[in-house]
Amino acid sequence: MTSTLRRTTLATLSAAAAVLVAAPAFATPPAQTSLNLRAAKTVVKAHNALTFTATLTSKGNALDGQTVALQERTAPTTGHQTTWTSTGATGTNTSGGHYTFTVTPPIAAHKNAQKDQYRAVFTKTDAYGGSHSQVVTITVKRG
């Protein structure tokens, strides 16, 4: 092999290797998603069932068959710190990107009414980016 041919072959292999190394940079990013949450009621008696409906879309198209969770931030019994925690409810997909949840909000022993907050959360997948809904505030009243 001549030195010119050797240099040309090495340059071609180097260029091909650079493309292979850079290839992951050209991977398609996950599609953005949007999540909306609605409550059947905004005022509920403590220990009564409350239904939420979340709608998951991407680029205006409904996303069925995904995992959507419901989180809550309940009124604190002491202090003012609250955090988002899972309700343990996973949405039942009814079609059209709609997911329903049913929860039974409790009430603090020393309160006649309290405001609890809920949001729906979709965790990122390989195909879709994660998102969370707006916060929905529910007033829970003692029976």
Sequence and secondary structure as in RCSB ss.txt:
>XXXX:A:sequence
MTSTLRRTTLATLSAAAAVLVAAPAFATPPAQTSLNLRAAKTVVKAHNALTFTATLTSKGNALDGQTVALQERTA
PTTGHQTTWTSTGATGTNTSGGHYTFTVTPPIAAHKNAQKDQYRAVFTKTDAYGGSHSQVVTITVKRG
>XXXX:A:secstr
  HHHHHHHHHHHHHHHHHHHHGGGGS   B  EEEEEES SEEETTS EEEEEEEEETTEE  S  EEEEEE  
 SSSS    EEEEEE EEEETTEEEEEE     TT SEEEEEEEEEE   SSB  EE   EEEEEE  
